[in-house]
Amino acid sequence: MLVDSHCHLDFPDFNEDMSLVMQRAEQSGIGIMQTICTKISQFPDVLALTSRKNNLYCSIGIHPHNVEDEPEFRIEEVVKKIDDNGKVIGVGETGLDYFYENSPRELQRASFVTHIDVARKTGLPVIIHSREADEDTIQILGEETKKGHFPGLIHCFTGGRNLAKTALDCGLSISLSGIITFKNAADLRAVAREIPVDRLLLETDSPFLAPIPCRGKRNEPSFLRHTADFVTKMLEIDIKLLETQTTDNFHKLFTRVCVSEEQS
C-alpha cells in the first residue's frame, strides 16, 4: 500500500471524473489520500469531499499564494474546526513561495508562523510549501523550533541540502513528488538520496506535476505508483520496503488518522 500524502482533489480538474479517479487510486494500491486545503474560505468543501471515502482525509490552511486575499487564519477558530472534525489531520498548506509572489512576503511569513502555532497547539503536522525561499524557510524553522517543537513536513521538496538538513534537524519529514522523476532534477535526486528513509513520504501534488511517464497529463493519486517505482530504483531498495516504510512514516506523522478511521 502507498499513501498519497498531498493531493488537491477539490480542484475543478477532478469535477468530471472523481469516482473514476478514486477507483484508479484503489486499483493502484493507494490506501490513503490527503486532500489539501489551500483557502480557508473553501475548507467546508474540502472537508465535505472526505465523506466520499473512509480513506480520504484533509488538512486546513491557507496556501502562501492566497494569504493576501483570504480571511485571517484565526488560531482559536481553526483549532475548534480541527477539534470538531476527525477527518482533519494536518495544518496547511502554508509556507513561502518567492517564485510567483502572489502575496507579499511579509504576509506569507506571518501566515507561516501562525500555521506553526496551530500545529503546536493541536499536535497536527504543519504542511510546508517552500519554493525559491530556502533561506527564509530555514530562518523561520530555526526560530520557531526554539519556541517549542512542532510536527511537520516539507511537501513536494525541491530545495537544497541546507533546507533538507534544517528540516531534518528540526524533526520534520520530507515528501517527494513526481518532480523527482524529471530529467532535469539531478540536483534534487542527489539531495533526496541523503534523506533518511524513516523520514520520507511520497505524494502526487495532483493535479500538478505528473511523473514520468505521464508528464504533461493531469496528475492523479494513481500516478503515485510511478513515483514510487522510480524512488525504489534511485534508492536501490525493494518496493515493498518503500511502501511499508513510507506508510509507517505517514502514520507516525499524521497520528490522527487512526482516530479518524475509528470515527468514519
C-alpha positions as CSV (number, residue, x, y, z in Angstrom):
1,M,0.0,0.0,0.0
2,L,1.1,3.6,-0.8
3,V,-0.1,6.8,0.8
4,D,-0.6,10.0,-1.3
5,S,0.2,12.4,1.5
6,H,-0.6,15.5,-0.6
7,C,-3.2,16.0,-3.4
8,H,-5.8,18.6,-4.3
9,L,-8.9,16.6,-5.2
10,D,-11.2,19.6,-4.6
11,F,-9.7,21.4,-7.6
12,P,-12.0,21.7,-10.7
13,D,-9.7,19.4,-12.7
14,F,-11.4,16.4,-11.0
15,N,-15.0,17.6,-11.2
16,E,-16.0,15.3,-14.1
17,D,-14.5,12.0,-13.1
18,M,-13.9,12.0,-9.3
19,S,-15.3,8.5,-8.9
20,L,-13.1,7.1,-11.6
21,V,-10.1,8.8,-10.0
22,M,-10.7,7.2,-6.7
23,Q,-11.3,3.8,-8.4
24,R,-8.0,4.0,-10.2
25,A,-6.3,5.0,-7.0
26,E,-7.6,1.9,-5.2
27,Q,-6.6,-0.3,-8.2
28,S,-3.1,1.1,-8.0
29,G,-2.8,0.3,-4.3
30,I,-3.2,3.8,-2.9
31,G,-4.5,3.1,0.5
32,I,-4.8,6.6,2.0
33,M,-5.1,10.1,0.4
34,Q,-4.9,13.5,2.0
35,T,-6.6,16.3,0.0
36,I,-5.0,19.7,0.9
37,C,-6.8,22.9,1.8
38,T,-5.4,26.0,0.2
39,K,-8.1,28.5,1.0
40,I,-9.7,28.7,4.5
41,S,-12.8,30.0,2.8
42,Q,-13.1,26.7,0.9
43,F,-12.5,24.5,3.9
44,P,-16.1,23.3,4.1
45,D,-15.9,22.0,0.5
46,V,-12.6,20.3,1.2
47,L,-14.0,18.7,4.3
48,A,-17.1,17.5,2.6
49,L,-15.1,15.7,0.0
50,T,-13.6,13.5,2.7
51,S,-17.0,12.0,3.3
52,R,-16.8,10.2,-0.1
53,K,-14.2,7.7,1.1
54,N,-13.2,6.4,4.6
55,N,-9.5,6.6,3.5
56,L,-9.7,10.2,2.3
57,Y,-8.6,12.9,4.8
58,C,-7.9,16.6,4.6
59,S,-5.9,19.5,6.0
60,I,-6.9,23.0,6.9
61,G,-4.9,26.1,5.9
62,I,-4.0,28.9,3.5
63,H,-1.5,28.5,0.7
64,P,1.0,31.3,0.5
65,H,-0.4,32.3,-2.9
66,N,-3.7,33.1,-1.2
67,V,-2.7,34.8,2.0
68,E,-3.5,38.3,0.8
69,D,-7.0,37.5,-0.4
70,E,-8.2,35.1,2.3
71,P,-9.7,35.8,5.7
72,E,-7.3,35.9,8.6
73,F,-6.2,32.5,9.8
74,R,-7.5,32.8,13.4
75,I,-5.9,30.3,15.7
76,E,-8.9,29.8,18.1
77,E,-11.3,29.3,15.2
78,V,-9.0,26.9,13.3
79,V,-8.4,24.8,16.5
80,K,-12.1,24.5,17.0
81,K,-12.7,23.3,13.4
82,I,-10.0,20.7,13.9
83,D,-11.5,19.6,17.2
84,D,-14.9,19.3,15.6
85,N,-13.8,17.2,12.6
86,G,-11.9,14.0,12.9
87,K,-11.1,13.9,9.2
88,V,-8.8,16.9,9.5
89,I,-5.3,15.5,10.0
90,G,-2.9,18.3,9.0
91,V,-2.3,22.1,9.1
92,G,-1.6,23.8,5.8
93,E,-0.7,24.1,3.1
94,T,1.4,27.0,4.3
95,G,4.9,28.3,3.8
96,L,6.7,30.6,1.4
97,D,6.6,31.0,-2.4
98,Y,9.0,33.6,-3.7
99,F,8.8,32.3,-7.3
100,Y,5.3,33.7,-8.1
101,E,5.0,36.0,-5.1
102,N,1.2,36.1,-5.4
103,S,1.1,37.5,-1.9
104,P,3.5,39.9,-0.2
105,R,6.4,38.2,1.5
106,E,5.7,39.7,4.9
107,L,2.1,38.3,4.8
108,Q,3.4,34.9,3.8
109,R,5.9,34.8,6.6
110,A,3.3,35.9,9.2
111,S,0.8,33.3,8.0
112,F,3.5,30.6,8.1
113,V,4.2,31.3,11.7
114,T,0.5,31.3,12.6
115,H,0.1,27.9,11.0
116,I,3.1,26.6,13.1
117,D,1.3,27.9,16.2
118,V,-1.7,25.9,15.3
119,A,0.4,22.8,14.8
120,R,1.9,23.2,18.2
121,K,-1.5,23.7,19.9
122,T,-3.1,20.7,18.1
123,G,-0.3,18.3,17.6
124,L,-1.2,18.0,13.9
125,P,1.7,18.3,11.5
126,V,2.2,21.6,9.5
127,I,2.4,21.1,5.8
128,I,5.1,23.4,4.4
129,H,5.4,24.7,0.9
130,S,8.8,26.3,0.1
131,R,9.7,27.5,-3.4
132,E,12.7,29.7,-4.1
133,A,12.6,30.6,-0.4
134,D,15.2,28.3,1.2
135,E,16.9,31.0,3.2
136,D,13.7,32.4,4.8
137,T,12.2,29.0,5.4
138,I,15.4,27.9,7.2
139,Q,15.3,31.0,9.3
140,I,11.7,30.6,10.3
141,L,12.0,26.9,11.1
142,G,15.0,27.6,13.3
143,E,13.3,30.4,15.2
144,E,10.1,28.6,15.6
145,T,11.8,25.3,16.8
146,K,13.4,27.3,19.6
147,K,10.0,28.3,20.8
148,G,8.9,24.7,21.1
149,H,8.7,21.6,19.0
150,F,6.0,21.1,16.3
151,P,5.4,18.2,13.9
152,G,5.5,18.8,10.2
153,L,6.9,18.1,6.8
154,I,8.2,19.9,3.7
155,H,6.0,18.8,0.9
156,C,7.0,18.5,-2.8
157,F,10.6,19.1,-1.7
158,T,12.7,20.9,-4.3
159,G,15.1,22.7,-2.0
160,G,18.8,22.4,-1.4
161,R,20.9,20.5,1.1
162,N,20.8,23.2,3.7
163,L,17.0,23.3,3.8
164,A,16.8,19.5,3.9
165,K,19.3,19.4,6.8
166,T,17.5,22.1,8.7
167,A,14.1,20.4,8.3
168,L,15.5,17.1,9.5
169,D,17.4,18.7,12.4
170,C,14.0,20.3,13.4
171,G,12.4,16.9,13.5
172,L,10.4,17.4,10.2
173,S,9.9,14.9,7.4
174,I,10.3,15.4,3.7
175,S,7.9,14.4,0.9
176,L,8.9,13.7,-2.7
177,S,6.6,14.3,-5.7
178,G,6.8,13.4,-9.3
179,I,9.4,16.1,-9.8
180,I,12.0,13.5,-8.6
181,T,11.4,11.7,-11.9
182,F,12.1,14.7,-14.2
183,K,15.2,14.6,-16.3
184,N,16.3,18.0,-15.1
185,A,16.1,17.0,-11.4
186,A,19.6,15.6,-10.9
187,D,20.4,18.0,-8.1
188,L,17.2,17.2,-6.3
189,R,17.9,13.4,-6.6
190,A,21.4,14.0,-5.1
191,V,19.7,15.6,-2.0
192,A,16.9,13.1,-1.9
193,R,19.4,10.2,-1.6
194,E,20.6,11.7,1.6
195,I,17.2,11.8,3.3
196,P,16.8,9.0,5.9
197,V,14.2,6.6,4.7
198,D,12.4,6.8,8.0
199,R,11.7,10.5,7.4
200,L,10.5,10.1,3.8
201,L,6.9,10.5,2.4
202,L,5.5,10.4,-1.1
203,E,2.9,12.5,-2.8
204,T,1.4,13.4,-6.1
205,D,0.5,17.1,-5.5
206,S,-2.1,16.3,-8.1
207,P,-3.5,17.6,-10.4
208,F,0.0,19.1,-10.9
209,L,3.5,17.6,-11.6
210,A,2.6,14.2,-13.2
211,P,5.7,12.0,-13.0
212,I,7.4,10.4,-16.0
213,P,6.0,8.6,-18.0
214,C,2.8,10.6,-17.5
215,R,4.3,14.1,-17.7
216,G,2.1,16.5,-19.4
217,K,-1.1,14.8,-18.3
218,R,-3.3,15.8,-15.4
219,N,-1.8,14.1,-12.4
220,E,-3.9,12.0,-10.0
221,P,-3.3,9.7,-7.0
222,S,-2.9,6.5,-9.0
223,F,0.2,8.0,-10.7
224,L,2.0,7.8,-7.3
225,R,2.9,4.3,-8.3
226,H,5.2,5.7,-11.0
227,T,7.0,7.9,-8.5
228,A,7.3,5.1,-6.0
229,D,8.8,2.8,-8.6
230,F,11.3,5.5,-9.6
231,V,12.3,6.1,-5.9
232,T,13.0,2.4,-5.3
233,K,15.4,2.4,-8.2
234,M,17.0,5.6,-7.1
235,L,17.5,4.4,-3.5
236,E,18.2,0.8,-4.6
237,I,15.6,-0.6,-2.2
238,D,12.7,-3.1,-2.6
239,I,9.3,-1.6,-3.5
240,K,7.6,-3.5,-0.6
241,L,10.1,-1.9,1.8
242,L,9.4,1.6,0.4
243,E,5.7,1.0,0.7
244,T,5.9,-0.2,4.2
245,Q,8.3,2.5,5.4
246,T,6.6,5.5,3.8
247,T,3.2,4.3,5.1
248,D,4.6,3.9,8.6
249,N,6.2,7.3,8.3
250,F,2.9,8.8,7.3
251,H,1.1,7.2,10.3
252,K,3.8,8.3,12.7
253,L,3.4,11.9,11.5
254,F,-0.3,12.1,10.8
255,T,-1.2,10.5,14.1
256,R,-4.9,11.4,13.9
257,V,-5.6,9.0,11.0
258,C,-6.1,6.1,13.3
259,V,-8.6,8.1,15.4
260,S,-10.4,9.2,12.2
261,E,-10.6,5.7,10.9
262,E,-12.4,4.7,14.1
263,Q,-14.9,7.5,13.6
264,S,-15.5,7.0,9.9
